[in-house]
């Protein structure tokens, strides 16, 4: 029998390890870029720093909530899946009660951080929208029960990060196309690599009656859907570069080619190594792409 964690710190550490906090790298650079695009740099640096800290805290709390809802919703399914049966709630290391407590605490922290924008920056919108945002990002965990478009729901949940960051800084920036094109990139990029990730569970999903693009279309067709998503994602990113003069510098332009190369490399690794290349294709290459684009965009803005 697996030894259960007894102390609160150990339960928190177990939950953090199980939900892979390192995967925050996929969305965080785009949230920071969105915040920088909407920011008024004539304001005091301390005010801008406060807003950025609150955005990062909101993102960490929101992702923790969403991932723990996922683990809670899928605990029984995960226990039957050879790939996921060692997850903390699936194997009993972390109780459902503990998972629920940490998830609700994360949701409360997210709302608290969002509310702080109102008295500290005079912006009420994060406080107004925090509960609907929590509901939307939790929805993804249930979509594979009824639609193969579950990958798009995950993409939309992560695509909220740059949009939410803009709302937190200056909602007026939403009137332009740039942030929506960046969000479109995130949605399509994440949906594409989530389809790749779901290839691992193709047979299991079919046996359980769960929905995904691989389960619906098979391995080869699913890969082609992923490729189309990534082609459209790169197109959306290029349009964002063209739409925003402040992103029209050499750094983001220079970042577009390696990101295109990383997306091609991702599919090449998958084509050559099959399931053996999934970890590299899913995390390593996509993490590098996210950080590359975020940094290149920020350098262009400040340069």
C-alpha positions in Angstrom: 0.0 0.0 0.0 1.2 3.5 -0.8 2.2 5.6 2.2 0.0 8.7 2.5 1.3 12.1 3.2 0.5 13.2 6.7 1.6 16.8 7.0 0.1 19.8 5.3 3.4 20.8 3.6 3.9 17.3 2.3 0.4 17.2 0.9 1.0 20.5 -0.8 4.3 19.3 -2.2 2.6 16.1 -3.5 -0.1 18.1 -5.2 2.4 20.5 -6.8 4.4 17.6 -8.1 1.4 15.8 -9.4 0.0 18.8 -11.4 3.5 19.6 -12.8 3.8 23.3 -11.9 6.7 23.5 -14.4 4.1 23.3 -17.2 3.1 26.9 -16.3 5.8 27.8 -18.8 3.4 27.1 -21.6 1.1 30.1 -20.9 3.1 32.4 -18.5 5.3 34.1 -21.2 2.2 35.1 -23.2 0.5 36.5 -20.1 3.6 38.6 -19.4 3.8 39.7 -23.0 0.1 40.6 -23.0 0.5 42.7 -19.8 3.5 44.5 -21.3 1.6 45.3 -24.5 -1.3 46.8 -22.5 0.9 48.6 -19.9 1.5 52.3 -19.7 5.2 52.7 -19.2 4.8 56.3 -18.1 3.4 54.9 -14.8 5.8 54.4 -11.9 7.9 51.2 -12.1 6.6 50.1 -8.7 3.0 50.3 -9.9 3.8 48.2 -13.0 5.7 45.7 -10.9 2.7 45.3 -8.5 0.4 44.6 -11.4 2.9 42.0 -12.9 3.3 40.3 -9.5 -0.5 40.0 -9.1 -0.9 38.6 -12.7 1.8 35.9 -12.0 0.1 35.0 -8.7 -3.3 34.8 -10.3 -1.9 32.6 -13.0 -0.3 30.1 -10.6 -3.4 30.0 -8.5 -5.7 29.6 -11.5 -3.6 26.8 -13.0 -3.4 25.0 -9.7 -7.2 25.1 -9.4 -7.8 23.9 -13.0 -5.3 21.0 -12.7 -6.6 19.8 -9.4 -10.2 19.9 -10.7 -8.8 17.7 -13.6 -7.2 15.3 -11.2 -10.4 15.1 -9.0 -12.7 14.7 -12.0 -10.5 12.0 -13.6 -9.3 10.1 -10.4 -11.2 6.9 -11.2 -10.4 7.1 -14.9 -6.7 7.7 -14.1 -6.7 4.7 -11.8 -7.7 2.4 -14.7 -5.2 3.9 -17.1 -1.7 2.3 -17.0 -0.1 5.7 -17.9 -1.8 7.7 -15.2 -2.4 5.1 -12.4 0.5 6.5 -10.4 -0.9 10.0 -10.1 -1.4 11.0 -6.5 -5.2 11.0 -6.4 -5.5 7.9 -8.6 -3.3 5.8 -6.4 -4.5 7.3 -3.1 -1.3 9.2 -2.0 -3.4 12.3 -2.0 -7.0 11.9 -0.8 -10.0 13.4 -2.6 -10.7 15.5 0.4 -7.2 17.0 0.4 -7.3 17.6 -3.3 -10.6 19.3 -3.0 -9.3 21.5 -0.1 -6.2 22.6 -2.0 -8.3 23.2 -5.2 -10.8 25.4 -3.3 -7.9 27.2 -1.5 -6.3 27.9 -4.9 -9.6 29.3 -6.2 -10.0 31.5 -3.2 -6.4 32.8 -3.6 -7.1 33.5 -7.3 -10.2 35.5 -6.4 -8.3 37.4 -3.6 -5.5 38.3 -5.9 -8.0 39.4 -8.6 -9.9 41.6 -6.2 -6.7 43.3 -5.2 -6.6 45.0 -8.6 -9.6 47.0 -7.7 -8.3 48.9 -4.6 -4.7 48.9 -5.7 -5.0 49.9 -9.3 -8.6 51.1 -9.7 -9.5 48.3 -12.1 -12.7 46.3 -11.1 -12.7 43.9 -14.1 -10.5 41.2 -12.6 -12.8 41.0 -9.6 -15.9 40.9 -11.7 -14.6 38.2 -14.0 -12.7 36.0 -11.6 -15.5 33.5 -10.9 -16.5 33.0 -14.6 -12.8 32.5 -15.4 -12.5 29.8 -12.8 -15.6 28.1 -14.2 -14.4 28.2 -17.7 -10.9 26.8 -17.1 -12.4 24.0 -15.0 -14.8 23.0 -17.8 -11.9 21.4 -19.9 -11.7 18.5 -17.4 -15.1 17.3 -18.3 -15.1 17.9 -22.1 -13.5 14.6 -23.1 -16.7 12.9 -21.8 -18.7 14.4 -24.6 -16.6 15.9 -27.4 -13.4 15.3 -29.4 -13.0 19.1 -29.3 -11.7 18.8 -25.8 -8.2 19.9 -27.1 -9.7 23.2 -28.3 -11.2 23.7 -24.8 -7.8 23.3 -23.3 -6.3 25.7 -25.8 -9.0 28.2 -25.0 -8.3 27.9 -21.3 -4.6 28.7 -21.8 -5.4 31.4 -24.4 -7.3 33.2 -21.7 -3.9 34.0 -20.0 -2.8 36.9 -22.4 -6.4 38.2 -22.7 -6.8 38.2 -18.9 -3.5 39.9 -18.4 -4.6 42.7 -20.8 -7.9 43.0 -18.9 -6.0 43.3 -15.7 -3.7 46.1 -17.0 -5.9 48.0 -19.5 -9.1 46.5 -21.0 -9.0 49.2 -23.8 -6.2 47.3 -25.5 -8.7 44.5 -26.3 -10.1 46.8 -29.0 -7.1 46.0 -31.3 -6.5 42.7 -33.1 -3.0 41.9 -31.6 -4.0 40.3 -28.3 -6.7 38.2 -30.1 -4.2 37.0 -32.6 -1.8 36.1 -29.8 -4.6 34.3 -28.0 -5.5 32.5 -31.3 -1.9 31.4 -31.6 -2.0 30.0 -28.0 -5.3 28.2 -28.6 -4.2 26.5 -31.8 -0.7 25.8 -30.6 -1.9 24.2 -27.3 -4.7 22.2 -29.1 -2.2 20.9 -31.6 0.2 19.6 -29.0 -2.6 18.3 -26.8 -3.7 16.2 -29.7 -0.1 14.8 -29.8 -0.2 14.1 -26.1 -3.5 12.3 -26.4 -2.0 9.8 -28.8 -0.7 8.0 -25.7 -4.2 7.2 -24.7 -5.8 6.4 -28.0 -6.6 2.7 -27.2 -7.6 3.5 -23.6 -9.9 6.4 -24.6 -11.7 4.2 -27.1 -12.1 1.4 -24.6 -13.5 3.8 -22.0 -15.8 5.7 -24.4 -13.8 8.9 -23.9 -13.5 11.5 -26.7 -10.4 12.9 -28.4 -9.2 13.5 -31.9 -6.9 10.5 -31.8 -9.7 8.3 -30.5 -12.1 9.6 -33.2 -9.7 9.7 -36.2 -6.8 7.4 -35.4 -3.1 8.0 -35.2 -2.3 9.3 -38.7 -5.3 11.5 -39.1 -4.9 13.0 -35.6 -1.3 13.9 -36.4 -2.4 15.7 -39.6 -5.0 17.7 -37.5 -2.2 18.6 -35.1 -0.1 19.8 -38.0 -2.9 21.9 -39.4 -3.4 23.5 -35.9 0.2 24.4 -35.7 0.3 25.8 -39.2 -2.7 28.0 -38.4 -1.1 28.9 -35.0 2.1 30.1 -36.7 -0.1 32.1 -39.2 -1.9 33.8 -36.3 1.4 34.6 -34.6 2.8 36.1 -37.8 -0.3 38.3 -38.2 0.1 39.5 -34.6 3.7 40.5 -35.5 2.4 42.5 -38.5 -0.5 44.0 -36.6 1.4 45.6 -33.7 4.1 48.1 -34.7 5.8 47.7 -31.3 6.3 44.0 -32.1 7.6 44.8 -35.5 11.2 44.7 -34.5 14.0 42.4 -35.3 13.8 40.3 -32.2 10.3 38.8 -32.5 10.9 38.5 -36.3 14.1 36.6 -35.5 12.1 34.5 -33.0 9.5 33.4 -35.6 11.9 31.2 -37.6 13.2 29.1 -34.7 9.7 28.7 -33.4 8.6 27.4 -36.9 11.7 25.1 -36.8 10.7 23.9 -33.3 7.2 23.1 -34.5 8.6 21.2 -37.5 11.0 19.4 -35.2 8.2 18.4 -32.9 6.4 16.6 -35.7 9.6 15.2 -37.1 10.5 13.7 -33.7 7.0 12.2 -33.5 7.1 10.8 -37.1 10.5 9.2 -36.5 10.2 8.0 -32.9 6.4 7.5 -32.5 5.3 7.2 -28.8 9.0 7.2 -27.7 9.2 10.8 -28.9 6.1 12.1 -27.1 7.8 13.5 -24.0 10.3 15.5 -26.0 7.7 16.7 -28.5 5.2 17.6 -25.8 7.2 19.3 -23.1 10.8 20.1 -24.2 10.2 21.6 -27.6 6.9 23.4 -26.7 8.5 24.9 -23.6 11.4 26.2 -25.6 9.0 27.7 -28.2 6.9 29.5 -25.5 9.9 31.0 -23.7 11.5 32.0 -27.0 8.5 33.9 -28.2 7.8 35.5 -24.9 11.3 36.8 -24.5 11.6 38.0 -28.1 8.4 39.9 -27.9 9.4 41.6 -24.6 12.8 42.5 -26.0 11.1 44.1 -29.0 8.8 46.1 -26.7 11.6 47.4 -24.5 14.1 47.9 -27.3 
